[in-house]
């Protein structure tokens, strides 16, 4: 771990990213926007009900809305931060210089990916005080918040590793970014569409029983669906009953995206020096 953190590529990228005033301006704008949303929601809710009270059910609704906002932030910003990590070096013709250093391929890939996702991770952590407001009104437990943030971390690393992989395989940054966004859309929108189709087919009972496990598979790899099951465990039970599978959705999500992250990093490391083996 000490060797990984003492990575020159990681240190250099972190300094370049966090010494930029735009990075902290972005975090400030995000926190201000979230604060306006939270206090505005509380004000409108207490005003419309006329009671002046903010109930635990309304606090849980606010927490759910903030959770999906954070998930949308991860899904749509992470590809833009990671899809140009290697391809931009290639376009600036500095990749060959980087490869001639004493840094291993894993150190380069790890440093690039970690520095890219560190900004978004800092933004999410910076929003914790806003999240903690829900404790004042009840309806949400600290354990539930911890589980949600572990879910965010896994999703962030998975999408980040996919972006680095496409940035390594594809020479043009814009093409790499489009491919990464396309993969993200497949994992969120297309899998959700397949889930609805498979659930509709499974309702026909024994006519097509082979489609039931597919409902579980599409649900277990869809981030919005898994987040919904973490917020509403009853929804998870309904999906498992319809899919005739007893394995928890969150466990399937963890296994799938852990394997996907490891495979993406492994392929990125292997393909980084693919054109330099003849010089060894």
C-alpha positions as a Markdown table, in Angstrom:
| # | Residue | x | y | z |
|---|---|---|---|---|
| 1 | Unk | 0.0 | 0.0 | 0.0 |
| 2 | Unk | 2.9 | 2.4 | 0.8 |
| 3 | Unk | 4.4 | 1.7 | -2.6 |
| 4 | Unk | 1.1 | 2.5 | -4.3 |
| 5 | Unk | 0.6 | 5.7 | -2.5 |
| 6 | Unk | 4.2 | 6.8 | -3.2 |
| 7 | Unk | 3.5 | 6.6 | -6.9 |
| 8 | Unk | 5.1 | 9.6 | -8.7 |
| 9 | Unk | 2.4 | 9.5 | -11.4 |
| 10 | Unk | -0.3 | 9.6 | -8.7 |
| 11 | Unk | 1.4 | 12.4 | -6.8 |
| 12 | Unk | 1.9 | 14.5 | -9.9 |
| 13 | Unk | -1.6 | 14.1 | -11.1 |
| 14 | Unk | -3.1 | 14.9 | -7.7 |
| 15 | Unk | -1.0 | 18.1 | -7.5 |
| 16 | Unk | -2.0 | 19.2 | -11.0 |
| 17 | Unk | -5.7 | 18.5 | -10.3 |
| 18 | Unk | -6.1 | 19.9 | -6.8 |
| 19 | Unk | -3.9 | 23.0 | -7.3 |
| 20 | Unk | -6.4 | 24.1 | -9.9 |
| 21 | Unk | -8.9 | 26.7 | -8.6 |
| 22 | Unk | -11.5 | 25.2 | -11.0 |
| 23 | Unk | -11.6 | 22.0 | -9.0 |
| 24 | Unk | -12.5 | 23.7 | -5.7 |
| 25 | Unk | -14.8 | 26.0 | -7.5 |
| 26 | Unk | -16.7 | 23.0 | -8.8 |
| 27 | Unk | -16.9 | 21.5 | -5.3 |
| 28 | Unk | -18.1 | 24.8 | -3.9 |
| 29 | Unk | -20.8 | 25.0 | -6.6 |
| 30 | Unk | -21.9 | 21.5 | -6.0 |
| 31 | Unk | -22.2 | 22.0 | -2.2 |
| 32 | Unk | -24.1 | 25.2 | -2.6 |
| 33 | Unk | -26.5 | 23.6 | -5.1 |
| 34 | Unk | -27.1 | 20.6 | -2.8 |
| 35 | Unk | -27.6 | 22.9 | 0.2 |
| 36 | Unk | -30.2 | 25.0 | -1.7 |
| 37 | Unk | -31.9 | 21.8 | -2.8 |
| 38 | Unk | -32.0 | 20.3 | 0.8 |
| 39 | Unk | -33.2 | 23.5 | 2.6 |
| 40 | Unk | -35.6 | 24.3 | -0.2 |
| 41 | Unk | -37.1 | 20.9 | 0.0 |
| 42 | Unk | -37.5 | 21.2 | 3.8 |
| 43 | Unk | -39.0 | 24.6 | 3.5 |
| 44 | Unk | -41.5 | 23.7 | 0.8 |
| 45 | Unk | -42.5 | 20.5 | 2.6 |
| 46 | Unk | -43.2 | 22.2 | 5.9 |
| 47 | Unk | -45.0 | 25.1 | 4.1 |
| 48 | Unk | -47.2 | 22.9 | 2.0 |
| 49 | Unk | -48.3 | 20.6 | 4.9 |
| 50 | Unk | -49.0 | 23.6 | 7.1 |
| 51 | Unk | -47.9 | 21.7 | 10.2 |
| 52 | Unk | -44.4 | 23.2 | 10.4 |
| 53 | Unk | -43.0 | 19.7 | 11.0 |
| 54 | Unk | -40.6 | 17.7 | 8.9 |
| 55 | Unk | -41.6 | 14.0 | 9.4 |
| 56 | Unk | -39.2 | 11.0 | 9.2 |
| 57 | Unk | -41.0 | 9.7 | 6.1 |
| 58 | Unk | -40.3 | 13.1 | 4.4 |
| 59 | Unk | -36.7 | 12.9 | 5.7 |
| 60 | Unk | -36.3 | 9.5 | 4.1 |
| 61 | Unk | -37.7 | 10.8 | 0.8 |
| 62 | Unk | -35.1 | 13.6 | 0.9 |
| 63 | Unk | -32.4 | 11.1 | 1.6 |
| 64 | Unk | -33.5 | 9.0 | -1.4 |
| 65 | Unk | -33.5 | 11.9 | -3.7 |
| 66 | Unk | -30.0 | 13.0 | -2.6 |
| 67 | Unk | -28.8 | 9.4 | -3.1 |
| 68 | Unk | -30.0 | 9.3 | -6.7 |
| 69 | Unk | -28.5 | 12.8 | -7.4 |
| 70 | Unk | -25.2 | 11.5 | -6.1 |
| 71 | Unk | -25.5 | 8.3 | -8.3 |
| 72 | Unk | -26.2 | 10.5 | -11.3 |
| 73 | Unk | -23.2 | 12.5 | -10.5 |
| 74 | Unk | -21.0 | 9.4 | -10.5 |
| 75 | Unk | -22.5 | 7.9 | -13.7 |
| 76 | Unk | -22.2 | 11.1 | -15.8 |
| 77 | Unk | -19.0 | 12.7 | -14.5 |
| 78 | Unk | -16.7 | 9.7 | -14.0 |
| 79 | Unk | -16.5 | 8.8 | -17.7 |
| 80 | Unk | -15.4 | 12.4 | -18.5 |
| 81 | Unk | -12.7 | 12.3 | -15.8 |
| 82 | Unk | -11.2 | 8.9 | -16.7 |
| 83 | Unk | -11.8 | 8.3 | -20.5 |
| 84 | Unk | -8.9 | 10.6 | -21.4 |
| 85 | Unk | -6.3 | 9.6 | -18.9 |
| 86 | Unk | -4.1 | 7.6 | -21.3 |
| 87 | Unk | -5.3 | 8.8 | -24.7 |
| 88 | Unk | -4.6 | 12.4 | -23.8 |
| 89 | Unk | -1.0 | 11.5 | -23.0 |
| 90 | Unk | -0.9 | 9.8 | -26.4 |
| 91 | Unk | -2.3 | 12.8 | -28.2 |
| 92 | Unk | 0.2 | 15.1 | -26.5 |
| 93 | Unk | 2.9 | 12.7 | -27.5 |
| 94 | Unk | 4.1 | 12.3 | -23.9 |
| 95 | Unk | 3.1 | 8.7 | -23.4 |
| 96 | Unk | 6.3 | 7.3 | -24.8 |
| 97 | Unk | 8.3 | 9.5 | -22.4 |
| 98 | Unk | 6.1 | 8.2 | -19.5 |
| 99 | Unk | 6.7 | 4.6 | -20.5 |
| 100 | Unk | 10.4 | 5.0 | -20.5 |
| 101 | Unk | 10.5 | 5.9 | -16.8 |
| 102 | Unk | 11.0 | 3.3 | -14.0 |
| 103 | Unk | 7.3 | 3.2 | -13.3 |
| 104 | Unk | 5.6 | -0.1 | -14.0 |
| 105 | Unk | 2.5 | -0.3 | -16.1 |
| 106 | Unk | 0.4 | -1.0 | -13.0 |
| 107 | Unk | 1.7 | 2.1 | -11.3 |
| 108 | Unk | 0.9 | 4.3 | -14.3 |
| 109 | Unk | -2.6 | 2.9 | -14.7 |
| 110 | Unk | -3.3 | 3.0 | -10.9 |
| 111 | Unk | -2.0 | 6.5 | -10.6 |
| 112 | Unk | -4.0 | 7.8 | -13.5 |
| 113 | Unk | -7.2 | 6.1 | -12.4 |
| 114 | Unk | -6.9 | 7.1 | -8.7 |
| 115 | Unk | -6.1 | 10.7 | -9.4 |
| 116 | Unk | -9.1 | 10.9 | -11.8 |
| 117 | Unk | -11.6 | 9.5 | -9.4 |
| 118 | Unk | -10.1 | 11.2 | -6.3 |
| 119 | Unk | -11.8 | 14.5 | -7.3 |
| 120 | Unk | -15.2 | 12.9 | -7.5 |
| 121 | Unk | -14.6 | 11.0 | -4.3 |
| 122 | Unk | -13.7 | 14.2 | -2.6 |
| 123 | Unk | -16.9 | 15.8 | -3.8 |
| 124 | Unk | -19.0 | 12.9 | -2.5 |
| 125 | Unk | -17.2 | 13.0 | 0.9 |
| 126 | Unk | -17.6 | 16.8 | 1.1 |
| 127 | Unk | -21.4 | 16.3 | 0.8 |
| 128 | Unk | -21.5 | 14.2 | 4.0 |
| 129 | Unk | -22.4 | 17.1 | 6.3 |
| 130 | Unk | -25.4 | 17.7 | 4.0 |
| 131 | Unk | -26.3 | 14.1 | 4.3 |
| 132 | Unk | -26.1 | 14.2 | 8.0 |
| 133 | Unk | -29.0 | 16.6 | 8.2 |
| 134 | Unk | -31.4 | 13.7 | 7.8 |
| 135 | Unk | -30.3 | 12.5 | 11.2 |
| 136 | Unk | -32.0 | 15.5 | 12.7 |
| 137 | Unk | -35.4 | 14.3 | 11.5 |
| 138 | Unk | -35.0 | 10.5 | 11.6 |
| 139 | Unk | -36.0 | 7.9 | 9.1 |
| 140 | Unk | -32.5 | 7.0 | 8.1 |
| 141 | Unk | -29.9 | 5.0 | 10.0 |
| 142 | Unk | -26.1 | 5.6 | 10.0 |
| 143 | Unk | -25.6 | 2.0 | 8.8 |
| 144 | Unk | -27.8 | 2.7 | 5.7 |
| 145 | Unk | -25.7 | 5.7 | 4.8 |
| 146 | Unk | -22.5 | 3.6 | 5.2 |
| 147 | Unk | -23.9 | 1.0 | 2.8 |
| 148 | Unk | -24.9 | 3.6 | 0.3 |
| 149 | Unk | -21.4 | 5.1 | 0.3 |
| 150 | Unk | -19.8 | 1.7 | -0.1 |
| 151 | Unk | -22.1 | 1.2 | -3.1 |
| 152 | Unk | -20.9 | 4.6 | -4.5 |
| 153 | Unk | -17.3 | 3.6 | -4.1 |
| 154 | Unk | -17.7 | 0.3 | -5.9 |
| 155 | Unk | -19.6 | 2.0 | -8.7 |
| 156 | Unk | -17.1 | 4.8 | -9.0 |
| 157 | Unk | -14.1 | 2.4 | -9.2 |
| 158 | Unk | -15.9 | 0.2 | -11.8 |
| 159 | Unk | -16.8 | 3.0 | -14.1 |
| 160 | Unk | -13.4 | 4.6 | -13.6 |
| 161 | Unk | -11.6 | 1.4 | -14.6 |
| 162 | Unk | -13.8 | 1.1 | -17.7 |
| 163 | Unk | -12.9 | 4.6 | -18.7 |
| 164 | Unk | -9.2 | 3.9 | -18.2 |
| 165 | Unk | -9.5 | 0.7 | -20.2 |
| 166 | Unk | -11.0 | 2.4 | -23.2 |
| 167 | Unk | -8.6 | 5.3 | -22.9 |
| 168 | Unk | -5.8 | 2.7 | -23.1 |
| 169 | Unk | -7.3 | 0.8 | -26.0 |
| 170 | Unk | -8.5 | 3.7 | -28.1 |
| 171 | Unk | -6.1 | 6.4 | -29.4 |
| 172 | Unk | -8.6 | 9.3 | -29.6 |
| 173 | Unk | -9.9 | 10.8 | -26.4 |
| 174 | Unk | -13.3 | 11.8 | -27.9 |
| 175 | Unk | -13.9 | 8.3 | -29.1 |
| 176 | Unk | -12.8 | 6.8 | -25.8 |
| 177 | Unk | -15.2 | 9.1 | -24.0 |
| 178 | Unk | -18.1 | 8.2 | -26.3 |
| 179 | Unk | -17.4 | 4.5 | -25.8 |
| 180 | Unk | -17.3 | 4.9 | -22.0 |
| 181 | Unk | -20.6 | 6.8 | -21.9 |
| 182 | Unk | -22.1 | 4.2 | -24.2 |
| 183 | Unk | -21.1 | 1.5 | -21.8 |
| 184 | Unk | -22.5 | 3.5 | -18.9 |
| 185 | Unk | -25.8 | 3.9 | -20.7 |
| 186 | Unk | -25.9 | 0.2 | -21.4 |
| 187 | Unk | -25.3 | -0.7 | -17.7 |
| 188 | Unk | -28.1 | 1.7 | -16.6 |
| 189 | Unk | -30.7 | 2.2 | -19.3 |
| 190 | Unk | -30.4 | -0.9 | -21.5 |
| 191 | Unk | -30.2 | -3.3 | -18.6 |
| 192 | Unk | -33.2 | -1.6 | -17.1 |
| 193 | Unk | -35.1 | -2.1 | -20.3 |
| 194 | Unk | -34.1 | -5.8 | -20.5 |
| 195 | Unk | -35.2 | -6.2 | -16.8 |
| 196 | Unk | -38.7 | -4.9 | -17.6 |
| 197 | Unk | -39.0 | -7.2 | -20.5 |
| 198 | Unk | -37.8 | -10.3 | -18.6 |
| 199 | Unk | -40.1 | -9.5 | -15.7 |
| 200 | Unk | -43.0 | -9.2 | -18.0 |
| 201 | Unk | -42.2 | -12.6 | -19.6 |
| 202 | Unk | -41.7 | -14.2 | -16.2 |
| 203 | Unk | -45.3 | -13.2 | -15.2 |
| 204 | Unk | -46.6 | -15.8 | -17.7 |
| 205 | Unk | -45.6 | -18.5 | -15.2 |
| 206 | Unk | -44.5 | -21.9 | -16.4 |
| 207 | Unk | -44.9 | -21.0 | -20.0 |
| 208 | Unk | -41.3 | -19.6 | -20.2 |
| 209 | Unk | -39.5 | -20.4 | -16.9 |
| 210 | Unk | -36.1 | -20.0 | -18.4 |
| 211 | Unk | -36.4 | -16.3 | -18.5 |
| 212 | Unk | -36.7 | -15.9 | -14.7 |
| 213 | Unk | -33.0 | -16.0 | -13.8 |
| 214 | Unk | -32.4 | -13.3 | -16.5 |
| 215 | Unk | -34.5 | -10.9 | -14.5 |
| 216 | Unk | -32.2 | -11.3 | -11.6 |
| 217 | Unk | -29.1 | -10.8 | -13.7 |
| 218 | Unk | -30.3 | -7.6 | -15.3 |
| 219 | Unk | -31.4 | -6.3 | -11.9 |
| 220 | Unk | -28.2 | -7.2 | -10.2 |
| 221 | Unk | -26.0 | -5.2 | -12.6 |
| 222 | Unk | -28.2 | -2.1 | -12.9 |
| 223 | Unk | -26.9 | 0.6 | -10.5 |
| 224 | Unk | -30.2 | 2.5 | -10.1 |
| 225 | Unk | -32.1 | -0.7 | -9.4 |
| 226 | Unk | -29.6 | -1.9 | -6.8 |
| 227 | Unk | -29.7 | 1.5 | -5.2 |
| 228 | Unk | -33.5 | 1.3 | -5.0 |
| 229 | Unk | -33.2 | -2.1 | -3.3 |
| 230 | Unk | -30.7 | -0.7 | -0.8 |
| 231 | Unk | -33.2 | 2.1 | 0.0 |
| 232 | Unk | -36.3 | -0.1 | -0.1 |
| 233 | Unk | -35.4 | -3.8 | 0.9 |
| 234 | Unk | -39.1 | -4.7 | 0.1 |
| 235 | Unk | -38.4 | -4.0 | -3.5 |
| 236 | Unk | -35.5 | -6.5 | -3.5 |
| 237 | Unk | -37.7 | -9.2 | -2.0 |
| 238 | Unk | -40.3 | -8.6 | -4.8 |
| 239 | Unk | -37.6 | -8.9 | -7.5 |
| 240 | Unk | -36.2 | -12.0 | -6.0 |
| 241 | Unk | -39.6 | -13.6 | -5.8 |
| 242 | Unk | -40.3 | -12.8 | -9.4 |
| 243 | Unk | -36.9 | -14.0 | -10.5 |
| 244 | Unk | -37.1 | -17.1 | -8.4 |
| 245 | Unk | -33.6 | -16.5 | -7.1 |
| 246 | Unk | -32.6 | -16.3 | -3.4 |
| 247 | Unk | -29.1 | -14.8 | -3.8 |
| 248 | Unk | -29.1 | -11.1 | -2.7 |
| 249 | Unk | -29.0 | -8.5 | -5.4 |
| 250 | Unk | -26.3 | -6.5 | -3.6 |
| 251 | Unk | -24.1 | -9.5 | -3.5 |
| 252 | Unk | -24.5 | -10.1 | -7.2 |
| 253 | Unk | -23.8 | -6.5 | -7.9 |
| 254 | Unk | -20.6 | -6.6 | -5.7 |
| 255 | Unk | -19.3 | -9.7 | -7.5 |
| 256 | Unk | -20.0 | -8.5 | -11.0 |
| 257 | Unk | -18.5 | -5.1 | -10.6 |
| 258 | Unk | -15.5 | -6.3 | -8.6 |
| 259 | Unk | -14.7 | -8.8 | -11.4 |
| 260 | Unk | -15.3 | -6.1 | -14.0 |
| 261 | Unk | -13.0 | -3.6 | -12.2 |
| 262 | Unk | -10.2 | -6.2 | -11.8 |
| 263 | Unk | -10.5 | -7.3 | -15.4 |
| 264 | Unk | -10.5 | -3.7 | -16.8 |
| 265 | Unk | -7.4 | -2.8 | -14.7 |
| 266 | Unk | -5.7 | -6.1 | -15.8 |
| 267 | Unk | -6.4 | -5.5 | -19.5 |
| 268 | Unk | -5.3 | -1.8 | -19.2 |
| 269 | Unk | -2.0 | -2.9 | -17.7 |
| 270 | Unk | -1.4 | -5.5 | -20.3 |
| 271 | Unk | -2.3 | -3.3 | -23.3 |
| 272 | Unk | -0.4 | -0.2 | -22.1 |
| 273 | Unk | 3.0 | -1.4 | -23.4 |
| 274 | Unk | 1.6 | -3.6 | -26.2 |
| 275 | Unk | 3.7 | -1.7 | -28.9 |
| 276 | Unk | 6.9 | -1.7 | -26.9 |
| 277 | Unk | 7.5 | -5.4 | -26.5 |
| 278 | Unk | 9.7 | -5.6 | -29.6 |
| 279 | Unk | 12.2 | -3.3 | -28.0 |
| 280 | Unk | 12.7 | -5.5 | -24.9 |
